[in-house]
């Protein structure tokens, strides 16, 4: 199960240096702020997928 977790975490690593809680300095364009917000939401969704996959794997393992 640990190998599944590691594989999922590697597969869902964000591309680039995106951070969910990115500080947005004054002067950035609206499009840049929107992009950073979407990247943060995307990272949260990827984490949710990893959590769900781990829960599914745990349920499958307990059913055996």
PDB file of N, CA, C and O in Angstrom:
ATOM      1  N   UNK A   1       0.824  -1.184   0.000  1.00  0.00           N
ATOM      2  CA  UNK A   1       0.000   0.000   0.000  1.00  0.00           C
ATOM      3  C   UNK A   1       0.875   1.256   0.000  1.00  0.00           C
ATOM      4  O   UNK A   1       0.524   2.255  -0.629  1.00  0.00           O
ATOM      5  N   UNK A   2       1.991   1.212   0.690  1.00  0.00           N
ATOM      6  CA  UNK A   2       2.879   2.370   0.718  1.00  0.00           C
ATOM      7  C   UNK A   2       3.417   2.670  -0.670  1.00  0.00           C
ATOM      8  O   UNK A   2       3.566   3.834  -1.041  1.00  0.00           O
ATOM      9  N   UNK A   3       3.713   1.618  -1.448  1.00  0.00           N
ATOM     10  CA  UNK A   3       4.218   1.854  -2.801  1.00  0.00           C
ATOM     11  C   UNK A   3       3.160   2.517  -3.677  1.00  0.00           C
ATOM     12  O   UNK A   3       3.492   3.339  -4.531  1.00  0.00           O
ATOM     13  N   UNK A   4       1.883   2.168  -3.472  1.00  0.00           N
ATOM     14  CA  UNK A   4       0.801   2.809  -4.212  1.00  0.00           C
ATOM     15  C   UNK A   4       0.742   4.290  -3.859  1.00  0.00           C
ATOM     16  O   UNK A   4       0.587   5.138  -4.738  1.00  0.00           O
ATOM     17  N   UNK A   5       0.865   4.597  -2.578  1.00  0.00           N
ATOM     18  CA  UNK A   5       0.830   5.989  -2.141  1.00  0.00           C
ATOM     19  C   UNK A   5       1.980   6.777  -2.765  1.00  0.00           C
ATOM     20  O   UNK A   5       1.772   7.884  -3.263  1.00  0.00           O
ATOM     21  N   UNK A   6       3.178   6.220  -2.742  1.00  0.00           N
ATOM     22  CA  UNK A   6       4.332   6.915  -3.321  1.00  0.00           C
ATOM     23  C   UNK A   6       4.162   7.115  -4.822  1.00  0.00           C
ATOM     24  O   UNK A   6       4.481   8.178  -5.354  1.00  0.00           O
ATOM     25  N   UNK A   7       3.661   6.091  -5.498  1.00  0.00           N
ATOM     26  CA  UNK A   7       3.462   6.200  -6.946  1.00  0.00           C
ATOM     27  C   UNK A   7       2.441   7.277  -7.277  1.00  0.00           C
ATOM     28  O   UNK A   7       2.633   8.057  -8.210  1.00  0.00           O
ATOM     29  N   UNK A   8       1.349   7.320  -6.509  1.00  0.00           N
ATOM     30  CA  UNK A   8       0.328   8.329  -6.753  1.00  0.00           C
ATOM     31  C   UNK A   8       0.851   9.730  -6.473  1.00  0.00           C
ATOM     32  O   UNK A   8       0.579  10.665  -7.225  1.00  0.00           O
ATOM     33  N   UNK A   9       1.603   9.869  -5.388  1.00  0.00           N
ATOM     34  CA  UNK A   9       2.138  11.183  -5.061  1.00  0.00           C
ATOM     35  C   UNK A   9       3.095  11.672  -6.136  1.00  0.00           C
ATOM     36  O   UNK A   9       3.086  12.853  -6.484  1.00  0.00           O
ATOM     37  N   UNK A  10       3.919  10.777  -6.667  1.00  0.00           N
ATOM     38  CA  UNK A  10       4.832  11.175  -7.736  1.00  0.00           C
ATOM     39  C   UNK A  10       4.070  11.535  -9.006  1.00  0.00           C
ATOM     40  O   UNK A  10       4.412  12.497  -9.694  1.00  0.00           O
ATOM     41  N   UNK A  11       3.038  10.757  -9.308  1.00  0.00           N
ATOM     42  CA  UNK A  11       2.271  10.985 -10.532  1.00  0.00           C
ATOM     43  C   UNK A  11       1.510  12.305 -10.484  1.00  0.00           C
ATOM     44  O   UNK A  11       1.237  12.907 -11.522  1.00  0.00           O
ATOM     45  N   UNK A  12       1.173  12.746  -9.296  1.00  0.00           N
ATOM     46  CA  UNK A  12       0.348  13.939  -9.169  1.00  0.00           C
ATOM     47  C   UNK A  12       1.129  15.144  -8.679  1.00  0.00           C
ATOM     48  O   UNK A  12       0.532  16.120  -8.224  1.00  0.00           O
ATOM     49  N   UNK A  13       2.453  15.095  -8.763  1.00  0.00           N
ATOM     50  CA  UNK A  13       3.243  16.255  -8.352  1.00  0.00           C
ATOM     51  C   UNK A  13       2.942  17.421  -9.286  1.00  0.00           C
ATOM     52  O   UNK A  13       2.856  17.240 -10.500  1.00  0.00           O
ATOM     53  N   UNK A  14       2.779  18.621  -8.721  1.00  0.00           N
ATOM     54  CA  UNK A  14       2.522  19.773  -9.591  1.00  0.00           C
ATOM     55  C   UNK A  14       3.711  20.047 -10.496  1.00  0.00           C
ATOM     56  O   UNK A  14       4.860  19.833 -10.111  1.00  0.00           O
ATOM     57  N   UNK A  15       3.431  20.511 -11.676  1.00  0.00           N
ATOM     58  CA  UNK A  15       4.479  20.860 -12.621  1.00  0.00           C
ATOM     59  C   UNK A  15       4.917  22.290 -12.318  1.00  0.00           C
ATOM     60  O   UNK A  15       4.094  23.205 -12.352  1.00  0.00           O
ATOM     61  N   UNK A  16       6.181  22.493 -12.027  1.00  0.00           N
ATOM     62  CA  UNK A  16       6.672  23.821 -11.702  1.00  0.00           C
ATOM     63  C   UNK A  16       6.658  24.051 -10.202  1.00  0.00           C
ATOM     64  O   UNK A  16       6.529  23.108  -9.422  1.00  0.00           O
ATOM     65  N   UNK A  17       6.790  25.299  -9.805  1.00  0.00           N
ATOM     66  CA  UNK A  17       6.900  25.645  -8.389  1.00  0.00           C
ATOM     67  C   UNK A  17       5.592  26.194  -7.849  1.00  0.00           C
ATOM     68  O   UNK A  17       5.591  27.169  -7.097  1.00  0.00           O
ATOM     69  N   UNK A  18       4.481  25.581  -8.223  1.00  0.00           N
ATOM     70  CA  UNK A  18       3.176  26.052  -7.770  1.00  0.00           C
ATOM     71  C   UNK A  18       2.992  25.767  -6.290  1.00  0.00           C
ATOM     72  O   UNK A  18       3.439  24.738  -5.784  1.00  0.00           O
ATOM     73  N   UNK A  19       2.335  26.683  -5.606  1.00  0.00           N
ATOM     74  CA  UNK A  19       2.053  26.523  -4.185  1.00  0.00           C
ATOM     75  C   UNK A  19       0.600  26.902  -3.957  1.00  0.00           C
ATOM     76  O   UNK A  19       0.128  27.906  -4.491  1.00  0.00           O
ATOM     77  N   UNK A  20      -0.114  26.103  -3.165  1.00  0.00           N
ATOM     78  CA  UNK A  20      -1.534  26.351  -2.930  1.00  0.00           C
ATOM     79  C   UNK A  20      -1.746  27.725  -2.301  1.00  0.00           C
ATOM     80  O   UNK A  20      -2.717  28.408  -2.628  1.00  0.00           O
ATOM     81  N   UNK A  21      -0.858  28.135  -1.410  1.00  0.00           N
ATOM     82  CA  UNK A  21      -1.016  29.399  -0.704  1.00  0.00           C
ATOM     83  C   UNK A  21      -0.029  30.442  -1.227  1.00  0.00           C
ATOM     84  O   UNK A  21       0.755  31.006  -0.464  1.00  0.00           O
ATOM     85  N   UNK A  22      -0.075  30.682  -2.501  1.00  0.00           N
ATOM     86  CA  UNK A  22       0.844  31.620  -3.134  1.00  0.00           C
ATOM     87  C   UNK A  22       0.471  33.058  -2.759  1.00  0.00           C
ATOM     88  O   UNK A  22      -0.692  33.450  -2.855  1.00  0.00           O
ATOM     89  N   UNK A  23       1.453  33.825  -2.340  1.00  0.00           N
ATOM     90  CA  UNK A  23       1.248  35.251  -2.077  1.00  0.00           C
ATOM     91  C   UNK A  23       1.207  35.968  -3.411  1.00  0.00           C
ATOM     92  O   UNK A  23       2.084  35.784  -4.256  1.00  0.00           O
ATOM     93  N   UNK A  24       0.185  36.785  -3.594  1.00  0.00           N
ATOM     94  CA  UNK A  24       0.023  37.495  -4.859  1.00  0.00           C
ATOM     95  C   UNK A  24       0.377  38.966  -4.641  1.00  0.00           C
ATOM     96  O   UNK A  24      -0.425  39.709  -4.076  1.00  0.00           O
ATOM     97  N   UNK A  25       1.558  39.398  -5.076  1.00  0.00           N
ATOM     98  CA  UNK A  25       1.946  40.790  -4.880  1.00  0.00           C
ATOM     99  C   UNK A  25       1.116  41.725  -5.749  1.00  0.00           C
ATOM    100  O   UNK A  25       0.533  41.315  -6.753  1.00  0.00           O
ATOM    101  N   UNK A  26       1.074  42.978  -5.345  1.00  0.00           N
ATOM    102  CA  UNK A  26       0.373  43.980  -6.139  1.00  0.00           C
ATOM    103  C   UNK A  26       1.051  44.118  -7.493  1.00  0.00           C
ATOM    104  O   UNK A  26       2.265  43.956  -7.616  1.00  0.00           O
ATOM    105  N   UNK A  27       0.256  44.417  -8.497  1.00  0.00           N
ATOM    106  CA  UNK A  27       0.809  44.663  -9.812  1.00  0.00           C
ATOM    107  C   UNK A  27       0.685  43.485 -10.765  1.00  0.00           C
ATOM    108  O   UNK A  27       0.899  43.644 -11.967  1.00  0.00           O
ATOM    109  N   UNK A  28       0.342  42.297 -10.253  1.00  0.00           N
ATOM    110  CA  UNK A  28       0.161  41.174 -11.168  1.00  0.00           C
ATOM    111  C   UNK A  28      -1.166  41.341 -11.902  1.00  0.00           C
ATOM    112  O   UNK A  28      -2.135  41.868 -11.356  1.00  0.00           O
ATOM    113  N   UNK A  29      -1.188  40.897 -13.103  1.00  0.00           N
ATOM    114  CA  UNK A  29      -2.409  41.015 -13.888  1.00  0.00           C
ATOM    115  C   UNK A  29      -3.491  40.103 -13.321  1.00  0.00           C
ATOM    116  O   UNK A  29      -3.209  39.153 -12.591  1.00  0.00           O
ATOM    117  N   UNK A  30      -4.715  40.410 -13.670  1.00  0.00           N
ATOM    118  CA  UNK A  30      -5.845  39.597 -13.226  1.00  0.00           C
ATOM    119  C   UNK A  30      -5.685  38.170 -13.731  1.00  0.00           C
ATOM    120  O   UNK A  30      -5.992  37.218 -13.014  1.00  0.00           O
ATOM    121  N   UNK A  31      -5.204  38.018 -14.965  1.00  0.00           N
ATOM    122  CA  UNK A  31      -5.013  36.678 -15.521  1.00  0.00           C
ATOM    123  C   UNK A  31      -3.986  35.891 -14.723  1.00  0.00           C
ATOM    124  O   UNK A  31      -4.165  34.691 -14.512  1.00  0.00           O
ATOM    125  N   UNK A  32      -2.926  36.528 -14.280  1.00  0.00           N
ATOM    126  CA  UNK A  32      -1.897  35.843 -13.505  1.00  0.00           C
ATOM    127  C   UNK A  32      -2.457  35.396 -12.162  1.00  0.00           C
ATOM    128  O   UNK A  32      -2.191  34.277 -11.723  1.00  0.00           O
ATOM    129  N   UNK A  33      -3.234  36.263 -11.500  1.00  0.00           N
ATOM    130  CA  UNK A  33      -3.835  35.895 -10.214  1.00  0.00           C
ATOM    131  C   UNK A  33      -4.809  34.750 -10.391  1.00  0.00           C
ATOM    132  O   UNK A  33      -4.855  33.837  -9.568  1.00  0.00           O
ATOM    133  N   UNK A  34      -5.593  34.793 -11.464  1.00  0.00           N
ATOM    134  CA  UNK A  34      -6.540  33.715 -11.743  1.00  0.00           C
ATOM    135  C   UNK A  34      -5.792  32.411 -11.987  1.00  0.00           C
ATOM    136  O   UNK A  34      -6.187  31.364 -11.475  1.00  0.00           O
ATOM    137  N   UNK A  35      -4.731  32.467 -12.755  1.00  0.00           N
ATOM    138  CA  UNK A  35      -3.929  31.277 -13.027  1.00  0.00           C
ATOM    139  C   UNK A  35      -3.379  30.683 -11.732  1.00  0.00           C
ATOM    140  O   UNK A  35      -3.430  29.469 -11.533  1.00  0.00           O
ATOM    141  N   UNK A  36      -2.860  31.526 -10.862  1.00  0.00           N
ATOM    142  CA  UNK A  36      -2.311  31.032  -9.603  1.00  0.00           C
ATOM    143  C   UNK A  36      -3.404  30.428  -8.726  1.00  0.00           C
ATOM    144  O   UNK A  36      -3.183  29.414  -8.064  1.00  0.00           O
ATOM    145  N   UNK A  37      -4.587  31.053  -8.721  1.00  0.00           N
ATOM    146  CA  UNK A  37      -5.693  30.491  -7.940  1.00  0.00           C
ATOM    147  C   UNK A  37      -6.107  29.124  -8.504  1.00  0.00           C
ATOM    148  O   UNK A  37      -6.337  28.179  -7.749  1.00  0.00           O
ATOM    149  N   UNK A  38      -6.197  29.031  -9.819  1.00  0.00           N
ATOM    150  CA  UNK A  38      -6.568  27.756 -10.443  1.00  0.00           C
ATOM    151  C   UNK A  38      -5.520  26.679 -10.194  1.00  0.00           C
ATOM    152  O   UNK A  38      -5.864  25.516  -9.984  1.00  0.00           O
ATOM    153  N   UNK A  39      -4.240  27.057 -10.215  1.00  0.00           N
ATOM    154  CA  UNK A  39      -3.185  26.088  -9.917  1.00  0.00           C
ATOM    155  C   UNK A  39      -3.321  25.576  -8.484  1.00  0.00           C
ATOM    156  O   UNK A  39      -3.116  24.389  -8.228  1.00  0.00           O
ATOM    157  N   UNK A  40      -3.663  26.454  -7.557  1.00  0.00           N
ATOM    158  CA  UNK A  40      -3.862  26.048  -6.175  1.00  0.00           C
ATOM    159  C   UNK A  40      -5.047  25.102  -6.035  1.00  0.00           C
ATOM    160  O   UNK A  40      -4.964  24.091  -5.339  1.00  0.00           O
ATOM    161  N   UNK A  41      -6.150  25.435  -6.700  1.00  0.00           N
ATOM    162  CA  UNK A  41      -7.321  24.561  -6.660  1.00  0.00           C
ATOM    163  C   UNK A  41      -7.011  23.218  -7.309  1.00  0.00           C
ATOM    164  O   UNK A  41      -7.464  22.177  -6.833  1.00  0.00           O
ATOM    165  N   UNK A  42      -6.248  23.238  -8.383  1.00  0.00           N
ATOM    166  CA  UNK A  42      -5.853  22.009  -9.063  1.00  0.00           C
ATOM    167  C   UNK A  42      -5.021  21.127  -8.131  1.00  0.00           C
ATOM    168  O   UNK A  42      -5.213  19.912  -8.094  1.00  0.00           O
ATOM    169  N   UNK A  43      -4.104  21.728  -7.385  1.00  0.00           N
ATOM    170  CA  UNK A  43      -3.285  20.965  -6.431  1.00  0.00           C
ATOM    171  C   UNK A  43      -4.164  20.334  -5.357  1.00  0.00           C
ATOM    172  O   UNK A  43      -3.942  19.186  -4.971  1.00  0.00           O
ATOM    173  N   UNK A  44      -5.148  21.065  -4.877  1.00  0.00           N
ATOM    174  CA  UNK A  44      -6.053  20.510  -3.869  1.00  0.00           C
ATOM    175  C   UNK A  44      -6.848  19.341  -4.437  1.00  0.00           C
ATOM    176  O   UNK A  44      -7.043  18.334  -3.756  1.00  0.00           O
ATOM    177  N   UNK A  45      -7.307  19.466  -5.672  1.00  0.00           N
ATOM    178  CA  UNK A  45      -8.054  18.378  -6.302  1.00  0.00           C
ATOM    179  C   UNK A  45      -7.174  17.144  -6.505  1.00  0.00           C
ATOM    180  O   UNK A  45      -7.625  16.017  -6.300  1.00  0.00           O
ATOM    181  N   UNK A  46      -5.916  17.356  -6.908  1.00  0.00           N
ATOM    182  CA  UNK A  46      -5.001  16.217  -7.059  1.00  0.00           C
ATOM    183  C   UNK A  46      -4.810  15.505  -5.724  1.00  0.00           C
ATOM    184  O   UNK A  46      -4.786  14.275  -5.674  1.00  0.00           O
ATOM    185  N   UNK A  47      -4.675  16.273  -4.642  1.00  0.00           N
ATOM    186  CA  UNK A  47      -4.533  15.660  -3.321  1.00  0.00           C
ATOM    187  C   UNK A  47      -5.775  14.866  -2.948  1.00  0.00           C
ATOM    188  O   UNK A  47      -5.672  13.800  -2.341  1.00  0.00           O
ATOM    189  N   UNK A  48      -6.946  15.376  -3.305  1.00  0.00           N
ATOM    190  CA  UNK A  48      -8.188  14.653  -3.032  1.00  0.00           C
ATOM    191  C   UNK A  48      -8.229  13.330  -3.795  1.00  0.00           C
ATOM    192  O   UNK A  48      -8.682  12.314  -3.268  1.00  0.00           O
ATOM    193  N   UNK A  49      -7.756  13.352  -5.033  1.00  0.00           N
ATOM    194  CA  UNK A  49      -7.723  12.120  -5.839  1.00  0.00           C
ATOM    195  C   UNK A  49      -6.806  11.091  -5.183  1.00  0.00           C
ATOM    196  O   UNK A  49      -7.145   9.910  -5.112  1.00  0.00           O
ATOM    197  N   UNK A  50      -5.653  11.537  -4.708  1.00  0.00           N
ATOM    198  CA  UNK A  50      -4.723  10.627  -4.033  1.00  0.00           C
ATOM    199  C   UNK A  50      -5.391  10.034  -2.801  1.00  0.00           C
ATOM    200  O   UNK A  50      -5.310   8.827  -2.575  1.00  0.00           O
ATOM    201  N   UNK A  51      -6.049  10.867  -2.002  1.00  0.00           N
ATOM    202  CA  UNK A  51      -6.735  10.377  -0.808  1.00  0.00           C
ATOM    203  C   UNK A  51      -7.808   9.355  -1.165  1.00  0.00           C
ATOM    204  O   UNK A  51      -7.930   8.321  -0.508  1.00  0.00           O
ATOM    205  N   UNK A  52      -8.583   9.643  -2.203  1.00  0.00           N
ATOM    206  CA  UNK A  52      -9.627   8.704  -2.620  1.00  0.00           C
ATOM    207  C   UNK A  52      -9.042   7.382  -3.109  1.00  0.00           C
ATOM    208  O   UNK A  52      -9.568   6.313  -2.798  1.00  0.00           O
ATOM    209  N   UNK A  53      -7.960   7.455  -3.869  1.00  0.00           N
ATOM    210  CA  UNK A  53      -7.323   6.229  -4.347  1.00  0.00           C
ATOM    211  C   UNK A  53      -6.811   5.387  -3.177  1.00  0.00           C
ATOM    212  O   UNK A  53      -6.918   4.161  -3.197  1.00  0.00           O
ATOM    213  N   UNK A  54      -6.263   6.036  -2.175  1.00  0.00           N
ATOM    214  CA  UNK A  54      -5.781   5.305  -1.007  1.00  0.00           C
ATOM    215  C   UNK A  54      -6.936   4.683  -0.237  1.00  0.00           C
ATOM    216  O   UNK A  54      -6.814   3.567   0.267  1.00  0.00           O
ATOM    217  N   UNK A  55      -8.053   5.392  -0.141  1.00  0.00           N
ATOM    218  CA  UNK A  55      -9.228   4.837   0.532  1.00  0.00           C
ATOM    219  C   UNK A  55      -9.778   3.633  -0.234  1.00  0.00           C
ATOM    220  O   UNK A  55     -10.153   2.625   0.366  1.00  0.00           O
ATOM    221  N   UNK A  56      -9.823   3.746  -1.559  1.00  0.00           N
ATOM    222  CA  UNK A  56     -10.288   2.624  -2.385  1.00  0.00           C
ATOM    223  C   UNK A  56      -9.381   1.417  -2.195  1.00  0.00           C
ATOM    224  O   UNK A  56      -9.859   0.293  -2.038  1.00  0.00           O
ATOM    225  N   UNK A  57      -8.072   1.649  -2.210  1.00  0.00           N
ATOM    226  CA  UNK A  57      -7.127   0.549  -2.027  1.00  0.00           C
ATOM    227  C   UNK A  57      -7.299  -0.089  -0.654  1.00  0.00           C
ATOM    228  O   UNK A  57      -7.246  -1.313  -0.536  1.00  0.00           O
ATOM    229  N   UNK A  58      -7.503   0.715   0.381  1.00  0.00           N
ATOM    230  CA  UNK A  58      -7.701   0.188   1.729  1.00  0.00           C
ATOM    231  C   UNK A  58      -8.978  -0.650   1.794  1.00  0.00           C
ATOM    232  O   UNK A  58      -8.994  -1.702   2.433  1.00  0.00           O
ATOM    233  N   UNK A  59     -10.040  -0.198   1.143  1.00  0.00           N
ATOM    234  CA  UNK A  59     -11.289  -0.971   1.127  1.00  0.00           C
ATOM    235  C   UNK A  59     -11.100  -2.300   0.390  1.00  0.00           C
ATOM    236  O   UNK A  59     -11.600  -3.336   0.826  1.00  0.00           O
ATOM    237  N   UNK A  60     -10.374  -2.258  -0.731  1.00  0.00           N
ATOM    238  CA  UNK A  60     -10.112  -3.500  -1.470  1.00  0.00           C
ATOM    239  C   UNK A  60      -9.273  -4.465  -0.625  1.00  0.00           C
ATOM    240  O   UNK A  60      -9.530  -5.668  -0.599  1.00  0.00           O
ATOM    241  N   UNK A  61      -8.278  -3.922   0.055  1.00  0.00           N
ATOM    242  CA  UNK A  61      -7.423  -4.777   0.896  1.00  0.00           C
ATOM    243  C   UNK A  61      -8.206  -5.387   2.046  1.00  0.00           C
ATOM    244  O   UNK A  61      -7.963  -6.540   2.402  1.00  0.00           O
ATOM    245  N   UNK A  62      -9.139  -4.651   2.637  1.00  0.00           N
ATOM    246  CA  UNK A  62      -9.902  -5.166   3.775  1.00  0.00           C
ATOM    247  C   UNK A  62     -10.956  -6.173   3.339  1.00  0.00           C
ATOM    248  O   UNK A  62     -11.416  -6.972   4.155  1.00  0.00           O
ATOM    249  N   UNK A  63     -11.352  -6.151   2.055  1.00  0.00           N
ATOM    250  CA  UNK A  63     -12.361  -7.078   1.546  1.00  0.00           C
ATOM    251  C   UNK A  63     -11.757  -8.440   1.208  1.00  0.00           C
ATOM    252  O   UNK A  63     -12.495  -9.396   0.969  1.00  0.00           O
ATOM    253  N   UNK A  64     -10.447  -8.543   1.183  1.00  0.00           N
ATOM    254  CA  UNK A  64      -9.806  -9.827   0.813  1.00  0.00           C
ATOM    255  C   UNK A  64      -9.801 -10.794   1.937  1.00  0.00           C
ATOM    256  O   UNK A  64      -9.303 -11.910   1.790  1.00  0.00           O
TER     257      UNK A  64
END
